[in-house]
Amino acid sequence: MTEIPEWAGRARVVMLGRAGCHLCEDAWRTIGAVADEVGASRAEVDLDGVDEADREEYWDKIPVTFVDGRRHDFWRVREDRLRSALGG
């Protein structure tokens, strides 16, 4: 997918995930810590709430992290990579 999904721009950091996903819970904690530290907005988007094309694209990659509307990482969030992407 080459287009940036509309929902990926809801905040500086957006995580696409799903309820009950332990990797998503871990990623959200890391995102929260780094975003709070550098003062970045964050939002969580549920995979079940996006269109079919995006579900097909990302279902096997969750959690998927977007920074400034562009895909940054999937499966895991590394603090150092996220902090660097946010300029912190």
N, C-alpha and C positions, 0 to 999 in steps of 0.2 A: 504494500500500500504506500503510495507516494504522497497522497494528500494528508495534511495534518487534521485529525478529527477536531470538530468544534469543541467538544468537551475537554480536549487536552489543554485548552487555554483558559480554563476556569480559575487558575491560580498559577503562581510561579512554579510550584511543584505539584504535579497531579499524579496520583497513584490509581491505576486501574486494577481492581481486585474483586474479590468475591467473599461474602460472609462465610465463615467457617474455614477459611484458608489460613493455615498456620504460617506459611511464608508471608502472606499479606499482613498478618498481625505483626510479625517481626519487622517487616519493611516499614510499616506505618509508624512503629516506635522510633526507628532510626530516622525516618523522614521528619517526624515531629521534633526530635532532639536537634537535628541539624537546622531545620527551618527556623525553629525558635531561636537558636544561637545566632543565626545570620539575619534574622528579621524577614524571612521570606514567607509569603502566603502559601498555603497548601490546601489541597482538596482531594477527597477520595471519591472515585467514580465506581459504581458497581457494574461489573461486566454484564449482568442481566439487564441493565438499563441502557445499553448502547445498541446501535443498529446491527443488523445481521452481519454485514460485511466486517465491521470492527470485531464482533464476537468471533467470527471465523479467523480473523487475523491474529487475535491476541489470546484466545482461550487457553492455549497450551503454554503461554509465556507468563501468566500472572504470578506475582504482581508485576505490572509494567509501570515504570516510572517515566514521567515526562517532565522536562525542565524547559521553561519558556516555550511550551507548545511542541517541542520535539522529543521523540523517544530518546531516553537516556539509558535505561537499564531494564533488565527483566530478571525474574526469579529471585534475585537478592539485591539489596541496596548496600553498597559500601559507603560508609561515612566519608572517607577521604575523597572518593570520586564525586559524591554529591556536593560536598563542601566546595570542591574545586569548581564544579560546574556552576555553582551559585556565586563564585567569586569570593568565597570566605576563607 
